[in-house]
Amino acid sequence: MTSFAKVSIKGKMSFMTDRTKVVHIITGLATGGAETMLLKLLTGMDDTHFQNSVIALTDAGPIGDSIRELGIPLTVLGMSRSLPMPWDFFRLYRQVRKHKPHVVQTWLYHADFLGYFAARLAGVKSIAWNIRCSYMGQDYYRGISGLMIKILAALSPRPEAVIVNSTAGRALHKSLGYHPPKWQIIPNGFDTDEFKASTEFRTTIRDELGISPNANVVGMVGRWDPVKGHDVFLKAASHFCKAQPDCQFVLVGAGCDDSNVELLENASPGLRLNLHLLGERNDIPAITAALDIAVCASIGEGFPNILGEAMACEVPCVATDVGDCSDIIADTGRIVPSGDDLAMAEAWAGLLALPVDEFTELGRKARQRVDHFYSIGNVIATYEKLYKKLAGAKDHDKSVTSR
């Protein structure tokens, strides 16, 4: 018995050392789409075949706490968001070299840039960039951000792969001069056990906010940022509450609270009584399940998480025609022109005027689309397959359909 135990332990240790080592480098770990997708990826990857570690260039944020809870090594470099110093780059290089990864996966532009040079200097042969956006508004492509994108476009043949989460993101970056050896489209993935229709969630959240069970509730989840279109949402809500004064509106995300003077200035006096500003929350599945309509009002997105999360909760969506929103929603919601608050209000009215059975059917079809196209298991399996290929290892026998 003792002899058998020793052999088993040795065998397991040898197997574990054969894992593909992946170092993820990301700008920061505040709550956002890229950061959330990284956390979902780390949570679901097969740790018998992969060994992950994370380097955050700036700060840890709430996502960093969740990564640590997974037991995944996290290094936070505390770099300045404006202008990193040379010694910051050297610290990044040392961290990459220490981990000796088979693959370096970078997330977002600044990490793509610094991570590429640090990884190459450390001798890493396989690097993948991860782009999470499409068109972000003309101002975004000027100044330092514009210069960074031009440099990355010139460097784009050098990483082994560039991942995008939307066809719109790929098209935009092609037009900006990106020409990598391999494009890989991997959409955002969603856990339909976590995000689902729930009478309990609906009741709990509405009770908390003092909202009637029969009231219509329109909501948007996303940090306060000009690109997210909160001004358009609030203008649309101001129009809508004149016609339907009982409708309630919910905003969730960092900066969406009563201390945000600019946000409050965009809300008409008649709207404020019906407006619930929840700030940053950690119960997004419950809040989403309490909505009747979920909204994406952004002027620029690749694949907004709010759509997949709401659709998984059987909540019809209204979104601006940016990124891949129209492909994601298909015939389960409504698409409106970016920046058109009147069109957005009309889309809400059209959905809420549907007979109950038709409205319910839209929600059911929305969840089916998430199950079929955007399940987290399939998305993680696609990442795993790419990392194995980049590392030069044989694919293990855990197929996409087995998840």
C-alpha positions in Angstrom: 0.0 0.0 0.0 2.8 2.4 0.9 4.7 1.7 -2.3 1.6 2.3 -4.4 0.9 5.6 -2.7 4.4 6.8 -3.4 4.1 6.0 -7.1 0.7 7.7 -7.3 2.0 10.9 -5.7 5.1 11.0 -8.0 2.9 10.4 -11.0 0.6 13.2 -10.0 3.5 15.6 -9.4 4.9 14.8 -12.8 1.6 15.3 -14.5 1.0 18.7 -12.8 4.4 20.0 -14.0 3.3 19.3 -17.6 0.5 21.9 -17.3 0.5 24.8 -19.8 1.6 27.9 -17.9 -0.3 31.0 -18.9 0.5 34.5 -17.5 -2.3 37.0 -17.9 -1.2 40.7 -18.0 -4.0 43.2 -17.6 -4.0 47.0 -17.1 -6.0 46.9 -13.9 -8.7 44.9 -12.1 -11.5 47.3 -11.5 -15.0 45.9 -12.4 -15.3 46.0 -16.2 -16.0 43.8 -19.2 -12.4 42.6 -19.8 -11.7 42.1 -16.1 -14.9 40.1 -15.6 -14.2 37.9 -18.6 -10.7 37.2 -17.2 -12.2 36.2 -13.9 -14.7 33.9 -15.5 -11.9 32.3 -17.6 -9.7 31.8 -14.6 -12.6 30.3 -12.6 -13.5 27.8 -15.3 -10.2 26.7 -16.8 -9.1 23.1 -16.2 -6.3 23.4 -13.5 -5.1 19.8 -14.2 -3.9 21.1 -17.6 -3.4 24.8 -17.1 -1.5 26.8 -14.5 -2.6 30.5 -14.5 -1.1 33.6 -12.9 -2.1 37.2 -13.2 -0.1 40.5 -13.3 -2.1 43.7 -12.9 -0.1 46.8 -14.1 -2.0 49.3 -11.9 -4.3 48.2 -9.1 -6.0 45.1 -7.8 -9.6 46.4 -7.5 -12.5 44.1 -6.6 -11.7 41.6 -9.3 -8.3 41.1 -7.8 -9.8 40.0 -4.5 -11.9 37.4 -6.4 -8.8 36.1 -8.2 -6.9 35.7 -5.0 -9.9 33.8 -3.6 -9.4 31.3 -6.4 -5.9 30.7 -5.2 -4.4 32.0 -8.4 -1.1 34.0 -8.0 -1.7 37.7 -8.5 1.0 40.4 -8.7 0.0 44.1 -8.6 2.7 46.4 -9.8 1.0 49.7 -8.9 2.1 51.6 -12.1 0.8 55.1 -12.8 -2.1 55.1 -15.3 -0.6 58.1 -17.0 3.1 57.4 -17.6 4.8 54.3 -16.3 8.4 54.7 -15.3 11.3 52.6 -16.8 11.7 50.7 -13.5 8.0 49.7 -13.7 8.7 47.9 -17.0 11.7 46.2 -15.5 9.6 44.9 -12.6 7.1 43.6 -15.1 9.9 41.8 -17.1 11.1 40.2 -13.8 7.7 38.9 -13.0 7.2 37.4 -16.4 10.6 35.8 -16.3 10.0 34.4 -12.8 6.8 32.6 -13.9 8.5 31.1 -17.1 5.2 30.9 -19.0 4.5 29.0 -22.1 2.0 31.7 -23.1 1.5 35.3 -22.2 -2.0 36.6 -22.6 -2.4 40.4 -22.5 -5.7 42.2 -22.0 -6.3 45.8 -23.2 -4.1 48.2 -25.1 -1.5 49.2 -22.4 -1.0 45.6 -21.3 -0.7 44.6 -25.0 2.1 47.1 -25.4 4.1 46.7 -22.2 3.4 42.9 -22.0 4.6 42.2 -25.5 8.1 43.7 -24.9 8.4 42.3 -21.3 7.4 38.8 -22.6 9.8 38.8 -25.5 12.7 40.1 -23.3 11.9 37.2 -20.9 12.1 34.7 -23.8 8.4 33.9 -24.1 7.8 32.5 -27.5 3.9 32.7 -27.6 2.0 35.9 -27.0 -1.6 36.7 -27.5 -3.2 40.1 -27.3 -6.9 40.5 -26.3 -8.9 43.4 -27.7 -12.3 44.0 -26.0 -13.7 47.0 -27.9 -14.9 48.3 -31.2 -15.4 52.0 -32.2 -15.1 54.2 -29.0 -15.9 57.7 -30.4 -13.6 59.9 -32.4 -11.9 61.5 -29.4 -10.6 58.2 -28.3 -8.3 57.9 -31.4 -6.5 61.2 -30.7 -3.7 62.1 -28.3 -2.0 59.4 -26.3 -4.6 56.8 -26.9 -4.5 57.3 -30.6 -0.7 57.1 -30.6 -0.8 53.9 -28.6 -3.2 52.3 -31.1 -1.0 53.3 -34.0 2.1 51.8 -32.3 0.2 48.6 -31.6 -1.1 48.4 -35.2 2.6 48.5 -36.4 3.5 45.8 -33.8 0.5 43.6 -34.6 2.3 41.1 -36.9 4.6 40.2 -33.9 2.3 38.5 -31.4 1.3 35.0 -32.3 -2.5 35.8 -32.1 -4.8 38.7 -31.6 -8.1 37.8 -29.8 -11.2 39.9 -30.3 -14.6 39.4 -28.7 -16.6 40.8 -31.6 -16.5 40.8 -35.4 -17.0 44.6 -35.2 -13.8 44.8 -33.1 -11.8 42.9 -35.7 -13.2 45.0 -38.5 -12.3 48.3 -36.7 -8.8 47.2 -35.8 -8.2 46.0 -39.4 -9.1 49.5 -40.5 -6.7 50.9 -38.0 -3.9 48.9 -39.5 -3.8 45.7 -37.4 -2.6 42.8 -39.4 -1.6 39.9 -37.1 -0.7 36.4 -38.2 -3.8 35.0 -36.6 -7.2 36.6 -35.6 -9.2 34.7 -33.1 -12.8 35.7 -32.4 -13.9 34.5 -28.9 -17.1 36.1 -27.7 -17.9 36.7 -24.0 -19.3 33.7 -22.2 -22.1 33.5 -19.6 -22.9 31.1 -16.8 -26.6 30.4 -17.2 -26.7 28.7 -13.8 -25.7 32.1 -12.3 -27.8 34.3 -14.6 -31.3 33.1 -14.9 -34.9 34.2 -14.5 -35.8 34.1 -10.8 -39.1 35.1 -9.1 -37.2 35.2 -5.8 -34.6 37.7 -7.1 -37.3 39.8 -8.8 -39.2 40.0 -5.5 -36.1 40.6 -3.3 -34.7 43.5 -5.4 -38.0 45.2 -5.9 -38.8 45.0 -2.2 -35.4 46.5 -1.4 -36.1 49.4 -3.8 -39.7 49.9 -2.9 -40.9 49.0 -6.5 -44.3 47.5 -7.1 -44.3 43.9 -8.4 -46.4 45.1 -11.3 -44.3 48.2 -12.2 -42.2 48.2 -15.4 -38.5 48.5 -14.7 -35.9 49.5 -17.2 -32.3 49.2 -16.2 -28.7 49.5 -17.3 -25.6 48.0 -15.8 -22.3 49.7 -16.4 -19.7 52.1 -14.9 -20.2 55.8 -15.3 -18.2 56.7 -18.4 -18.9 58.9 -21.4 -18.7 55.9 -23.7 -21.5 54.0 -21.9 -24.2 56.5 -22.9 -25.8 57.3 -19.5 -26.8 60.7 -20.8 -28.8 59.0 -23.6 -30.4 56.6 -21.2 -31.4 59.4 -18.9 -32.9 61.5 -21.7 -34.8 58.5 -23.0 -36.1 57.8 -19.5 -37.2 61.5 -19.1 -39.2 61.2 -22.3 -40.7 57.8 -21.3 -41.7 58.7 -17.8 -43.9 61.5 -19.2 -46.0 58.9 -21.0 -45.7 56.2 -18.4 -45.2 57.9 -15.0 -45.2 54.6 -13.1 -42.2 53.2 -14.9 -39.0 52.8 -12.8 -35.4 53.1 -13.9 -32.3 51.5 -12.4 -28.6 52.4 -13.0 -26.0 50.1 -11.6 -22.2 50.5 -11.7 -19.3 52.5 -10.3 -20.2 56.2 -10.3 -23.9 55.6 -10.7 -24.9 57.0 -7.3 -26.3 60.1 -5.6 -22.8 61.7 -5.3 -22.4 62.0 -9.1 -23.5 65.5 -9.8 -23.0 65.2 -13.6 -25.3 62.2 -13.7 -28.0 64.0 -11.6 -27.8 67.0 -13.9 -28.8 64.7 -16.9 -31.9 63.5 -15.0 -35.0 65.7 -15.3 -36.8 66.6 -12.1 -39.7 64.5 -13.1 -37.4 61.5 -13.6 -35.6 61.6 -10.3 -38.5 60.2 -8.2 -38.5 57.1 -10.5 -34.7 56.8 -10.7 -32.8 54.3 -8.6 -29.0 54.8 -8.5 -27.4 51.7 -6.9 -23.7 52.3 -7.5 -21.4 49.3 -7.7 -23.0 46.1 -6.5 -22.0 42.5 -6.3 -25.5 41.0 -6.8 -25.8 41.7 -10.5 -27.6 38.4 -11.3 -30.4 39.3 -8.9 -30.7 42.9 -10.1 -30.7 41.8 -13.7 -33.4 39.3 -13.0 -35.6 42.0 -11.5 -35.7 44.1 -14.7 -38.3 44.0 -17.5 -36.0 45.6 -20.1 -32.1 45.8 -20.0 -30.4 48.5 -21.9 -27.0 49.1 -23.5 -26.8 52.8 -24.6 -23.1 52.8 -25.4 -21.5 54.7 -28.2 -18.8 52.0 -28.5 -18.7 48.3 -27.4 -17.3 45.0 -28.7 -19.5 42.6 -26.8 -21.3 44.2 -23.8 -21.8 41.8 -20.9 -25.1 43.4 -19.9 -26.7 41.9 -23.0 -25.6 38.3 -22.4 -26.4 38.5 -18.7 -29.9 40.0 -19.3 -30.7 37.5 -22.1 -29.7 34.6 -19.8 -32.2 36.0 -17.3 -34.9 36.0 -20.0 -34.9 39.8 -20.0 -35.4 41.4 -23.5 -32.8 44.0 -24.4 -32.7 47.4 -26.2 -29.2 48.3 -27.4 -27.6 50.9 -29.6 -26.3 49.7 -32.9 -22.6 49.4 -31.9 -20.2 46.5 -31.8 -21.9 43.1 -32.3 -25.1 44.2 -30.4 -27.4 43.5 -33.3 -25.9 40.0 -33.9 -26.1 39.2 -30.2 -29.7 40.2 -29.7 -31.0 39.1 -33.1 -34.8 39.0 -33.0 -35.1 38.8 -29.2 -35.0 42.6 -28.6 -34.6 45.9 -30.3 -31.6 47.9 -31.8 -31.6 51.7 -32.0 -29.2 54.2 -33.5 -26.4 55.3 -31.2 -27.2 58.6 -29.4 -30.9 58.6 -30.4 -32.8 58.9 -27.1 -36.2 59.2 -28.7 -35.7 56.0 -30.7 -34.6 54.3 -27.5 -37.7 55.4 -25.6 -39.9 54.3 -28.5 -38.2 50.9 -28.4 -39.0 50.5 -24.7 -42.6 51.5 -25.4 -42.9 49.0 -28.3 -41.6 46.1 -26.2 -43.7 46.9 -23.1 -46.8 47.2 -25.3 -46.5 43.6 -26.5 -49.0 41.0 -25.3 -47.6 39.2 -22.2 -47.1 35.9 -24.0 -45.2 37.5 -26.9 -43.0 39.4 -24.4 -42.3 36.2 -22.4 -41.4 34.4 -25.6 -38.8 37.0 -26.5 -37.2 36.4 -23.1 -37.2 32.6 -23.6 -35.6 32.9 -27.1 -33.0 35.3 -25.7 -31.9 32.7 -23.1 -31.8 30.0 -25.8 -29.4 32.2 -27.9 -27.1 32.5 -24.9 -27.2 28.8 -24.3 -26.4 28.0 -27.9 -23.8 30.7 -28.8 -22.4 32.2 -25.7 -22.2 29.5 -23.0 -19.2 30.0 -20.7 -18.1 26.4 -21.0 -17.7 26.6 -24.8 -15.9 30.0 -24.5 -13.4 28.6 -22.0 -12.8 25.5 -24.1 -11.9 27.8 -27.0 -9.4 29.7 -24.9 -7.9 26.4 -23.7 -7.6 25.0 -27.2 -5.8 28.2 -28.4 -3.4 28.2 -25.4 -2.5 24.6 -26.0 -1.9 25.3 -29.7 0.2 28.4 -28.9 2.2 26.4 -26.3 2.9 23.7 -28.9 1.2 21.1 -26.8 -1.3 18.5 -27.9 -5.0 19.2 -27.2 -6.1 17.2 -24.2 -9.2 15.0 -24.5 -11.6 17.4 -22.8 -13.7 18.4 -25.8 -15.9 21.5 -26.1 -19.1 19.4 -25.9 -18.0 17.7 -22.7 -18.5 20.9 -20.6 
